[in-house]
Amino acid sequence: MTSRTDEALGYEQARDELIEVVRRLEAGGTTLEESLALWERGEELARVCRRWLEGARARLDAALAEEEETEGAGDE
């Protein structure tokens, strides 16, 4: 489940926080409880990033489709 705060995160903010979470997990030295909390946060941040990227892909696809329609109409 994603919190309202996560919904307001921009892609770059979520990506940067996710990088920090991964760095902390890889460094080790955390308790099991801390590691689990970091893992869960990382999963939430990954979902935020995925939504941003899917939205960007949809916008790009729409722009390309519009361009093709414009070019196709000019050929007639």
Secondary structure, DSSP 4 states (H G I P E B T S, - for coil): ---HHHHH--HHHHHHHHHHHHHHHHH----HHHHHHHHHHHHHHHHHHHHHHHHHHHHHHHHHHHHHHHHHHHT-
